Amino acid sequence: MLISDIRQRFIKVVKELSDEELSYIPEGFNNNILWNAGHVILVQQRLVYSLSGLAIKVSDDFASHFKPGSSPKNWQDTPDRGLVQDFLTTLPEQFEADYKAGIFQTFTPYTTSTGF
């Protein structure tokens, strides 16, 4: 299974769920499915663009909603689900185009919190 296949399944889930289902935070958890979708987007941006010394393709406001340690419990406003859905599709496409264009010239190695 390719990463694009996984992403397509994730997009399908996000599109099919109601706002209530996307916003539900299960007992014992700090985040919901909408946060997880936004977090996937932000982490990809930071791991690829930031570690290459390039600007990420999302706003500071978007990043603040989905950064590690954030939670929908603390949101003053709910991020637009349409924007999250759009980014799930368009940003991987943008990454592929940027990669083919050769914009990634440097990269700073980084070990994730899970040891990768």
Backbone bond lengths (Angstrom), bond angles and torsions (degrees), N, CA, C in turn:
res aa  C-N    CA-C-N  psi(-1)  N-CA   C-N-CA  omega(-1)  CA-C   N-CA-C  phi
1 M - - - 1.449 - - 1.526 108.49 -
2 L 1.296 116.70 131.71 1.451 122.95 179.94 1.523 110.68 -86.96
3 I 1.325 115.94 157.69 1.465 119.98 178.08 1.525 110.61 -59.87
4 S 1.345 116.97 -32.92 1.469 119.49 178.31 1.527 111.05 -65.63
5 D 1.339 117.67 -33.30 1.465 120.93 176.86 1.532 110.43 -65.90
6 I 1.310 115.76 -43.33 1.467 120.49 178.78 1.523 110.03 -62.97
7 R 1.332 115.88 -43.89 1.468 119.97 179.53 1.525 110.70 -61.71
8 Q 1.322 118.25 -41.74 1.466 121.36 179.55 1.526 111.22 -63.17
9 R 1.309 117.20 -38.69 1.475 120.16 177.30 1.525 110.35 -65.80
10 F 1.324 116.03 -39.69 1.461 121.05 179.03 1.532 110.00 -64.40
11 I 1.315 117.27 -44.63 1.464 121.71 178.37 1.523 110.06 -59.09
12 K 1.314 116.87 -43.48 1.471 121.92 -179.72 1.525 110.22 -60.01
13 V 1.314 117.12 -44.81 1.468 120.96 179.36 1.522 110.21 -61.72
14 V 1.319 117.30 -47.52 1.469 121.13 -177.87 1.528 110.36 -62.23
15 K 1.317 117.45 -41.58 1.470 120.70 -179.43 1.521 112.41 -67.01
16 E 1.324 117.39 -34.43 1.461 120.98 -174.33 1.527 114.13 -82.59
17 L 1.315 117.86 -19.86 1.463 120.27 -177.77 1.527 111.35 -81.26
18 S 1.318 115.43 149.71 1.465 120.69 175.62 1.530 109.49 -75.36
19 D 1.322 116.67 166.40 1.462 120.43 175.29 1.529 110.74 -57.86
20 E 1.327 115.55 -39.45 1.466 119.98 179.68 1.529 111.12 -63.36
21 E 1.324 116.59 -43.41 1.468 120.43 179.56 1.529 111.37 -66.78
22 L 1.335 117.05 -39.70 1.471 120.41 178.29 1.523 111.99 -65.67
23 S 1.333 115.98 -29.29 1.467 121.30 -175.17 1.517 114.23 -92.06
24 Y 1.315 117.57 -10.42 1.456 121.48 -176.32 1.530 111.16 -68.11
25 I 1.319 115.68 128.55 1.463 121.94 176.52 1.535 107.10 -108.75
26 P 1.331 116.90 110.78 1.463 119.30 -179.67 1.531 111.52 -62.74
27 E 1.313 115.40 150.02 1.455 120.83 178.06 1.526 109.80 -56.67
28 G 1.315 115.43 133.84 1.460 120.82 179.72 1.523 113.69 90.12
29 F 1.326 117.45 -2.44 1.467 122.03 179.78 1.525 110.04 -116.82
30 N 1.323 116.35 159.07 1.463 121.31 179.18 1.519 112.90 -102.10
31 N 1.334 117.57 -12.73 1.457 119.88 -171.53 1.519 111.87 -133.27
32 N 1.337 114.16 167.28 1.450 121.40 179.73 1.535 109.79 -119.20
33 I 1.321 116.95 -176.85 1.455 120.33 -177.47 1.525 111.35 -66.45
34 L 1.332 117.93 -38.00 1.464 119.91 178.12 1.528 110.63 -60.75
35 W 1.337 116.77 -43.63 1.467 119.93 177.43 1.531 110.24 -61.36
36 N 1.325 117.31 -44.17 1.459 120.25 -179.61 1.525 111.31 -61.20
37 A 1.320 117.43 -40.13 1.466 120.66 178.14 1.528 110.22 -63.68
38 G 1.319 117.09 -46.77 1.458 120.44 178.67 1.518 112.20 -64.53
39 H 1.320 116.11 -36.21 1.465 120.90 179.48 1.529 110.99 -65.86
40 V 1.337 117.40 -40.09 1.467 121.68 175.90 1.526 109.53 -57.57
41 I 1.308 116.19 -44.48 1.469 121.59 179.85 1.525 110.27 -62.19
42 L 1.324 116.40 -51.66 1.463 120.67 -176.45 1.525 112.08 -63.35
43 V 1.312 117.56 -43.51 1.463 120.33 -178.92 1.529 110.25 -62.24
44 Q 1.328 117.76 -42.58 1.467 120.48 177.68 1.522 109.93 -59.53
45 Q 1.314 116.87 -43.09 1.459 120.71 -179.60 1.526 111.44 -63.30
46 R 1.313 115.95 -45.68 1.466 119.45 -178.20 1.529 112.40 -69.02
47 L 1.331 116.31 -41.83 1.468 118.94 -178.51 1.523 112.15 -68.73
48 V 1.298 117.94 -33.04 1.467 120.47 -177.04 1.523 111.75 -93.47
49 Y 1.319 117.53 -55.11 1.467 120.49 -174.00 1.530 112.47 -79.95
50 S 1.332 117.02 -52.11 1.469 118.96 -177.24 1.521 111.98 -60.44
51 L 1.334 116.77 -42.87 1.462 119.55 -179.07 1.520 112.71 -73.37
52 S 1.325 115.75 -6.64 1.465 120.90 173.43 1.521 110.75 -102.00
53 G 1.331 116.53 6.89 1.454 121.32 179.00 1.519 113.57 75.99
54 L 1.331 117.22 21.18 1.461 122.45 -178.04 1.523 110.64 -113.47
55 A 1.316 115.65 157.30 1.465 121.19 178.04 1.525 109.91 -72.04
56 I 1.330 115.65 141.00 1.461 119.48 175.30 1.528 109.50 -75.07
57 K 1.318 116.46 161.53 1.464 122.51 -172.95 1.522 113.00 -97.96
58 V 1.325 117.50 16.84 1.464 121.46 176.12 1.523 108.39 -122.71
59 S 1.323 116.00 157.57 1.470 121.02 -178.22 1.525 111.68 -73.18
60 D 1.314 115.57 163.03 1.462 120.99 175.07 1.526 110.33 -61.59
61 D 1.329 117.10 -36.37 1.462 121.33 179.16 1.530 110.26 -63.48
62 F 1.333 116.43 -45.08 1.460 120.51 177.37 1.529 109.24 -59.92
63 A 1.321 116.36 -47.87 1.468 121.04 -178.81 1.531 111.47 -59.54
64 S 1.316 117.25 -39.68 1.472 119.14 -178.32 1.527 112.10 -65.77
65 H 1.324 117.97 -30.27 1.460 121.09 178.30 1.532 112.55 -69.93
66 F 1.340 116.36 -30.76 1.465 120.01 -168.40 1.526 115.01 -119.94
67 K 1.316 117.80 7.40 1.465 119.82 -178.97 1.521 110.76 -69.38
68 P 1.335 116.36 157.50 1.467 119.39 176.87 1.525 110.55 -54.15
69 G 1.313 115.63 136.88 1.458 120.90 -179.88 1.518 113.97 90.15
70 S 1.334 117.56 -12.44 1.464 119.98 177.69 1.531 109.20 -81.59
71 S 1.321 115.30 166.59 1.457 120.13 179.87 1.522 109.28 -155.31
72 P 1.326 117.63 144.39 1.461 120.13 174.94 1.531 112.19 -60.78
73 K 1.320 116.47 -19.81 1.461 119.68 176.69 1.523 111.27 -61.78
74 N 1.338 116.40 -22.30 1.458 121.29 -177.43 1.530 113.67 -107.46
75 W 1.327 117.47 2.30 1.462 119.96 -179.28 1.520 110.82 -67.77
76 Q 1.326 116.17 135.52 1.461 121.51 172.42 1.528 109.74 -83.10
77 D 1.326 115.59 -28.36 1.460 122.69 176.93 1.528 107.68 -141.62
78 T 1.312 116.04 151.56 1.461 120.76 -179.30 1.520 109.16 -89.03
79 P 1.320 118.18 127.94 1.462 120.62 177.95 1.530 111.05 -59.78
80 D 1.298 115.71 151.43 1.460 122.81 -179.34 1.526 110.37 -69.35
81 R 1.309 117.22 117.65 1.460 120.70 -179.35 1.521 111.17 -62.71
82 G 1.328 117.33 -32.29 1.461 120.69 178.01 1.517 111.57 -62.73
83 L 1.332 116.79 -39.65 1.459 120.84 177.81 1.524 110.20 -66.17
84 V 1.324 116.94 -42.25 1.465 120.98 178.18 1.526 109.43 -60.84
85 Q 1.328 117.64 -47.63 1.458 121.82 178.82 1.526 110.94 -59.78
86 D 1.328 116.27 -43.46 1.465 120.81 179.39 1.525 110.76 -61.90
87 F 1.329 116.70 -46.48 1.464 120.30 -179.79 1.530 112.24 -63.09
88 L 1.335 117.21 -34.10 1.464 119.83 178.66 1.526 111.21 -59.52
89 T 1.323 116.63 -30.35 1.462 121.76 179.97 1.524 112.34 -93.04
90 T 1.332 116.33 -50.05 1.463 119.51 -169.97 1.523 114.53 -76.77
91 L 1.313 118.31 -34.08 1.467 118.48 -176.10 1.524 113.63 -70.63
92 P 1.336 120.28 -36.91 1.472 118.16 172.23 1.532 111.97 -63.53
93 E 1.334 116.54 -36.43 1.470 119.98 176.67 1.527 110.14 -64.45
94 Q 1.345 116.63 -41.32 1.459 121.26 178.29 1.521 110.55 -63.93
95 F 1.335 116.97 -41.64 1.458 120.96 178.08 1.525 110.55 -59.43
96 E 1.321 117.08 -45.80 1.458 120.49 -179.96 1.531 111.03 -61.13
97 A 1.331 116.65 -42.82 1.471 120.51 178.51 1.528 110.48 -64.66
98 D 1.328 116.95 -42.56 1.467 120.81 179.27 1.532 110.88 -64.83
99 Y 1.320 116.71 -39.35 1.461 120.71 177.89 1.528 110.45 -62.50
100 K 1.325 116.03 -47.01 1.464 120.34 179.54 1.528 111.54 -64.19
101 A 1.335 116.71 -29.65 1.466 121.40 178.94 1.529 111.93 -78.87
102 G 1.331 116.60 -9.65 1.457 120.65 176.20 1.512 115.59 77.77
103 I 1.344 117.49 27.33 1.468 117.91 -176.89 1.524 113.27 -77.70
104 F 1.325 117.43 -14.93 1.459 120.54 -178.77 1.529 108.79 -89.41
105 Q 1.321 115.32 96.18 1.458 121.22 -176.07 1.530 112.97 -100.74
106 T 1.312 115.88 -27.51 1.466 120.37 -179.64 1.522 108.24 -131.57
107 F 1.319 115.80 160.25 1.459 119.60 177.37 1.522 108.47 -153.72
108 T 1.322 115.80 132.68 1.458 122.16 176.92 1.524 108.22 -98.19
109 P 1.329 118.14 115.68 1.473 119.73 178.63 1.526 111.14 -58.10
110 Y 1.307 115.96 147.96 1.461 122.09 -175.77 1.522 108.81 -148.44
111 T 1.312 117.08 134.61 1.452 121.72 175.32 1.518 108.34 -101.09
112 T 1.339 116.74 122.93 1.449 121.08 -179.06 1.525 110.68 -70.74
113 S 1.330 114.86 169.48 1.458 119.33 179.36 1.521 112.80 -64.54
114 T 1.345 116.74 -18.18 1.459 120.25 177.23 1.520 112.61 -96.04
115 G 1.336 116.99 6.54 1.449 121.26 173.82 1.505 116.46 92.76
116 F 1.318 118.12 6.71 1.459 120.21 177.61 1.509 111.40 -90.32
